Amino acid sequence: NYSKRKVRRVISKKAMNSNFLLNYTRTLRNHHDHLLLSKIWGAKQRILITNAYFVPENTLLRALVGAAKKGVRVSIILPEESDVFFMPWVAAYFYRVLLSAGAKIYEYTPAMLHAKTIVIDDWCTIGSSNLNHRSFRHDLEVDYIVQTDDARAQLLQDFESDIAQSTEQRLEDLGKKKTWRLLLGAVILLLFGRWL
């Protein structure tokens, strides 16, 4: 039993030093969480996020708002339509606080968006993690920290290309969204937030 625990600790330690962000233990989940938050809080220039299921926990939301308020470019691309039909309604619940802080939010319109990429200054990841409670606390995910300048440049190019095919969400236009969708999104978040 002792040797199994020791082996698990060694494996977790190696995983934390890997370019792959794994989350099959609580330690690795916490490491991934703290790494992302520390990168956001330390951002100097840009935080560019593409995500399919955007339901940020309070710590992540505060970090993004804080970065936007200090002048970091915070741009987020989310799906206009989702394979989980109510997810855009839930995500829209967070628009007002982010837009008020100076973040930019775009809804991708040409097709289903299922990408999960993050660019924070020159640190970039691509993988399977959504920015929601399920990904951080329950689902098994894997993300990769991009290592080459060419790959980072391609991610930046793809992000700007996706923005060009997206509709920017503006604070003054939020009232024009279907009110029943916003209300349903808030109710779903209130009742089922721990499972989203």
N, C-alpha and C positions, 0 to 999 in steps of 0.2 A: 504493500500500500504506500509506504514512504517513497519507494523508488518510482512508483507511478506518478506521484505528486511532483517529484523532482524532475522527472522527464517532461511532464507537462509545463513546468516552470521554464525549463531550458528551451523547449519548443516555442513557448510564448515570447521569450526574450529574443530568440532569433527572428521570429515573425515581426516583432516591433522594430527591428533593425533592417527589415527588408523593404524593397521598393514596392512590394505588394501589401496593400492594407487589407488585412483579413479580420474577421470578427467572430471567430468560432468560440472564443472564450470571453468572459466578462472583462478580463484584463485588456484584451485586444480591443473590445468595444470602447472601453474607457480611453484607451490610448488614441484610437481613431478620433473620438469625440474631442479630446483635449488638443490633439494635433490640429484639427480643422479650426477650432475656436481660436487657438493661439495664432494661426496663420491669418485669420480674419482680423483679429485685434491688432496684429502687427503689420497689416497691409499699408503700403505707402501710395500706390498708384491705382490699382484696379482689382476688383473682384468681379469676375465674369462667371455666371452660373447658368448652365442649361440643365433642366431637371423635369422629370415627368410627373412626379407626385410631390408637390411642394407644400408641406405642412410643418413649418419650422417650430421646434420647441422654443421655449422662452429664451434660453441662453443663446441659441443661434440667432433668433430674431433680434435680440438686444445687440449682439455683435455686429450684425449687418446694419442695423440702424445707427449704431455708434460709428461705424466706418463711413457710412454715407454722410453723417453730420460733420465729420472731420475733413471732408473733401475728397475722400477716395471715390473713384468711379465704381459704383455698384450697379451692375446691369444683370438682369435676370430674364432668361427666356423660358417661358412655360407653354404648355400646349393650350391652344384654343379649345380643342376637343380632345377627349381622353378615352382610352379603352375602359376606364372606370368612370362612367358618365358624370358622377357628381364631384370628381376631384377638382375640376376647374372652379366649381362653385366654392369649395372649401378653400382653395388657394386664394381666391379673390377676397376672402375675409382679411388677408394680411396686406392687401394692396395699399390701403389708406395710410397705414403707419409707415410703410416703406417709402411710398411716394412722398409723403409729408417730410420725410427725413432727407429727401434728395436722391433716392435710388430711382433707377429706371426699370420698368417692367414691360416686357414685350410678350405678346401671345403669338405663337407660331401658327400660321394659317394654312400652308399648302398641303400638309399631310399630318398623319399621326406623329407626334414627337415622343420619342422614348429614350433620347440620349441623356446621359448623366456625366457631365463634364464640369470641372471647376478650374478656373485660372485665377490665382492670387499672386499678383506681381509676376514673378518668373516660376512660381511653383504651380504645377498643373497635375490634375488627376483625371482619369477616365475609367469608368467601371460600371458597377451595377447598383451602387447605393443611391437611393432617393434621399431627399432631405425631409424625412418624416420619422415619426416615432417608431414605426415598424422596422424600418431599415436600421436605425440606431440601436434598437433594443431587442428585436426578435428575429428578423430574417437573416439568413446567411448571405453575406455579400463579399465581393472582392473588388477592389479598386487598385489601379496601378499609378504610381507617381512617375510621370513622363520624364525621361532622362535626357533626350537629345534636343538641341536647339531647333532642328528641322521639325521635329514632332510638335514642339511648343508653338512654333511659327504656324504650322498647319492648323492647330487648334484655334489660334487667334484668328486666322483667316476664315475658318469655318464658322466661328462665332459671329464675325461681322457679316458674313454671307447670310447666316440665319436671321440676323436682325433685319437685314434688307427685305426679307420675306415675311416679316412679322408686323403686327399692329402694336404701336406703342400705346400703353395704357396711361391716361392722364388723370390727374386728381379731379379736374373739373368735369371729366366724363364719367366718373364712377356712378353718379346719380342716374345716368342714362342706361346703365345695365339693368337687366330685368330684376326688379326688387325681390321677387319671389325666389330667384336663384340665390341672391345674396343672403336672404333670410334662411333658406334651406341649408346653405353652406354653413352658416353660423350654428344652426341647430345640429347638423350632422357632426360638426367639430365638438360641440358641447357634449353630445351624447356618446360619440364614438371616437373621440380624439386619441384615446390610448390605443386604439386598434388601427388607426390610419397610418 
